Amino acid sequence: MDIRVERKFFGPCTCLSILKVDGEARGYILEDKDRGLTSAMSAADIAAKKVYGKTAIPSGRYRVTVTYSNRFRRQLPLLHDVPGFSGIRIHSGNDHTHTEGCLLPGKTYQVVNGDYQVLRSREMMKELEDEISEAIKNNEIIWCEITRN
């Protein structure tokens, strides 16, 4: 299964992406501000640009598994080996105060004071979780690729 997050729209504190699953557009992903990080950068370069709790993860390709989140007290998708970050999950939320580097899915979006918000996040999250569960049942490897357009 291939989850693709195509960063397209940028606000002062947020970035909004098109969410695609196996090539088909499904909705949107909200993240913190894109500071131009890539998975090819050194740890020192990432640390120099990262603002804790206010920075989108580096663009790149990451393996995804579903594990138990102590914070959310339930099973959630986890992105592995994200340089300079830990505990990066896909979970529901609506604005940049709900993410600390995590990916927030939504069916629609709006702009408030120049920054993006996603709407109908729980609905989009449920659909994504169902697709991920099906992929796991079929023994598929799940990848999430984040790009900037």
TIPABA-746258 format. One record per residue (C-alpha): y, x, z. Coordinates in pm, 1 decimal, m for minus. Layout:
// TIPABA-746258
py->Y px->X pz->Z
...
This chain:
// TIPABA-746258
py->0.0 px->0.0 pz->0.0
py->341.4 px->133.4 pz->m94.0
py->650.5 px->22.0 pz->94.0
py->966.9 px->138.9 pz->m77.0
py->1308.5 px->136.6 pz->87.5
py->1582.7 px->192.7 pz->m171.2
py->1913.3 px->264.2 pz->2.0
py->2189.5 px->105.1 pz->m203.3
py->2477.7 px->m24.0 pz->9.1
py->2668.6 px->169.5 pz->272.8
py->2901.2 px->57.5 pz->549.9
py->3078.9 px->261.1 pz->816.7
py->2783.3 px->230.9 pz->1059.1
py->2504.1 px->89.3 pz->841.5
py->2305.1 px->122.4 pz->526.1
py->2131.5 px->m164.4 pz->349.9
py->1827.8 px->m111.1 pz->130.9
py->1619.6 px->m312.1 pz->m109.4
py->1267.7 px->m355.6 pz->33.9
py->983.6 px->m338.0 pz->m218.2
py->612.2 px->m374.0 pz->m151.9
py->384.0 px->m239.0 pz->m422.7
py->676.5 px->m247.1 pz->m665.9
py->786.7 px->m605.0 pz->m593.0
py->1123.8 px->m674.6 pz->m429.4
py->1071.0 px->m866.2 pz->m103.9
py->1393.4 px->m847.4 pz->91.9
py->1616.7 px->m595.5 pz->263.6
py->1601.9 px->m319.6 pz->523.1
py->1889.6 px->m243.7 pz->759.4
py->1930.6 px->103.2 pz->906.3
py->2190.9 px->305.6 pz->1087.0
py->2441.4 px->511.7 pz->889.3
py->2293.3 px->730.6 pz->615.2
py->2415.3 px->1084.0 pz->682.2
py->2240.4 px->1234.4 pz->378.4
py->1933.7 px->1363.7 pz->563.0
py->1617.7 px->1442.5 pz->363.6
py->1266.5 px->1530.1 pz->475.1
py->1305.4 px->1865.5 pz->293.9
py->1585.3 px->1976.7 pz->529.4
py->1520.6 px->2215.7 pz->814.9
py->1503.7 px->2084.0 pz->1169.9
py->1828.0 px->2270.1 pz->1246.9
py->2010.4 px->2110.1 pz->951.6
py->1889.2 px->1763.9 pz->1056.0
py->1994.4 px->1821.8 pz->1417.5
py->2339.8 px->1937.0 pz->1304.7
py->2406.6 px->1610.7 pz->1116.3
py->2217.0 px->1360.4 pz->1331.0
py->2405.1 px->1140.7 pz->1576.9
py->2148.9 px->1010.6 pz->1824.5
py->2092.0 px->636.6 pz->1792.3
py->2337.2 px->610.2 pz->1501.0
py->2165.6 px->785.8 pz->1210.3
py->1921.7 px->665.0 pz->946.1
py->1603.3 px->868.9 pz->918.6
py->1573.3 px->1131.2 pz->643.5
py->1481.4 px->1006.3 pz->299.4
py->1121.7 px->1097.7 pz->219.5
py->767.0 px->966.2 pz->216.3
py->593.0 px->877.7 pz->542.1
py->247.9 px->758.6 pz->640.1
py->247.3 px->424.3 pz->822.9
py->m1.9 px->303.4 pz->1081.3
py->8.3 px->15.4 pz->1326.5
py->9.0 px->112.9 pz->1692.5
py->104.4 px->m41.4 pz->2024.3
py->475.2 px->m15.8 pz->2108.2
py->545.9 px->12.9 pz->2479.5
py->907.0 px->m86.7 pz->2417.7
py->822.9 px->m407.4 pz->2228.7
py->489.4 px->m465.6 pz->2406.7
py->300.9 px->m537.2 pz->2085.4
py->147.0 px->m379.2 pz->1777.6
py->407.3 px->m261.1 pz->1523.9
py->416.4 px->m35.8 pz->1215.5
py->496.3 px->327.6 pz->1299.2
py->623.9 px->592.9 pz->1054.9
py->461.9 px->932.5 pz->1111.4
py->606.7 px->1283.3 pz->1098.7
py->970.5 px->1186.9 pz->1048.1
py->1161.4 px->1517.2 pz->1080.1
py->1402.6 px->1516.0 pz->1374.0
py->1299.7 px->1166.8 pz->1489.0
py->1021.3 px->1010.0 pz->1693.9
py->897.7 px->656.8 pz->1751.7
py->1034.4 px->522.1 pz->1423.5
py->904.8 px->170.3 pz->1372.5
py->955.7 px->m127.8 pz->1150.0
py->1061.3 px->m420.2 pz->1370.4
py->1282.9 px->m726.2 pz->1361.1
py->1652.7 px->m712.6 pz->1442.1
py->1980.0 px->m813.5 pz->1284.8
py->2245.7 px->m544.1 pz->1319.9
py->2283.5 px->m171.7 pz->1377.7
py->2285.0 px->m216.6 pz->1754.1
py->1919.8 px->m324.7 pz->1725.8
py->1806.0 px->m0.4 pz->1561.8
py->1794.5 px->358.2 pz->1679.9
py->1669.0 px->494.4 pz->1350.2
py->1413.8 px->215.1 pz->1305.8
py->1387.8 px->m4.8 pz->996.4
py->1491.5 px->m369.1 pz->1035.3
py->1362.4 px->m604.9 pz->762.4
py->1544.1 px->m921.2 pz->656.0
py->1516.8 px->m1193.0 pz->392.7
py->1894.0 px->m1202.2 pz->331.9
py->2201.7 px->m1013.6 pz->446.3
py->2568.9 px->m1052.1 pz->523.4
py->2866.7 px->m821.5 pz->572.1
py->3064.6 px->m841.5 pz->895.8
py->3369.9 px->m616.6 pz->942.8
py->3249.1 px->m387.0 pz->663.7
py->2899.1 px->m336.9 pz->803.3
py->2574.5 px->m496.4 pz->694.9
py->2347.2 px->m726.7 pz->891.9
py->2009.1 px->m867.7 pz->794.5
py->1921.1 px->m1232.7 pz->847.7
py->1586.1 px->m1408.6 pz->885.5
py->1443.8 px->m1081.0 pz->1015.7
py->1151.4 px->m1230.4 pz->1209.7
py->1042.0 px->m1420.8 pz->900.3
py->1050.0 px->m1106.7 pz->684.3
py->878.0 px->m905.2 pz->956.2
py->593.5 px->m1158.1 pz->977.3
py->538.5 px->m1141.6 pz->601.3
py->540.3 px->m761.4 pz->607.0
py->302.5 px->m746.9 pz->902.9
py->62.5 px->m984.8 pz->725.7
py->61.5 px->m763.5 pz->416.3
py->10.5 px->m449.4 pz->623.0
py->m277.8 px->m614.9 pz->812.0
py->m440.5 px->m708.8 pz->481.6
py->m400.8 px->m352.5 pz->353.2
py->m562.5 px->m217.0 pz->670.4
py->m855.0 px->m459.1 pz->630.8
py->m898.0 px->m324.1 pz->276.0
py->m895.9 px->35.1 pz->404.7
py->m577.3 px->114.5 pz->215.0
py->m349.8 px->400.5 pz->316.7
py->1.3 px->271.0 pz->382.5
py->304.6 px->475.1 pz->277.3
py->675.0 px->414.7 pz->321.8
py->905.1 px->596.4 pz->81.5
py->1276.2 px->600.3 pz->150.1
py->1512.3 px->687.2 pz->m134.6
py->1887.2 px->683.8 pz->m186.6
py->2026.8 px->536.4 pz->m507.6
